[in-house]
Amino acid sequence: MPDWRWTNFPVPEAHLILGAAGVGLGLLWPFQLGWEGPWPMYLGLALAVLGVGLIIWATASAGTVVLADPNELVTTGPYATSRHPMYVGWTLAYLALICILDSAWLLILFPVLALWINSESAREEQRMVEKFGSRYIEYQARVRRYL
């Protein structure tokens, strides 16, 4: 297993801010989806496991590369099938919170999260094109942005 860089493991701002806002709103003004039975909890736990697993795999695959300012392209592990596996993992964790907390607020904020992440991904990709040129453009052509 490659060296681990904890700096590659931060929660994206969008997930942190909107997640905290959704949980905070839920504490101040409870607004539940009203799902019944154990299935939302099971689904939430499954999404959490998948999300955290993907985050760990992506972090391990990056090895010593600093993802915020990489000196080389990471194209192995989950980066072979997704240009942004960390965002996918954190989004799965966010969806897990919706299910586990039965939170309508988190669900309402989800489209904002999706737009924010998509915008951030596009900015990151522009920086990668500027830094790596045709190598990154070829990577974009063969690997999907998310799934």
Buried (B, 14 or more C-beta within 10 A) or exposed (E): EEEBBEEBBEBBEBBEBBBEBBBEBBEEEEBEBEEEEEEBBEBBEEBBEBBBEBBEBBBBBBBEBEBEEBEEBBBEBBBBEBBBBBBBBBBBBBBBBBBBBBBBBBBBBBEBBBEBBBEBBEEBBEEBBEEBEEBBEEBBEEBEBBE
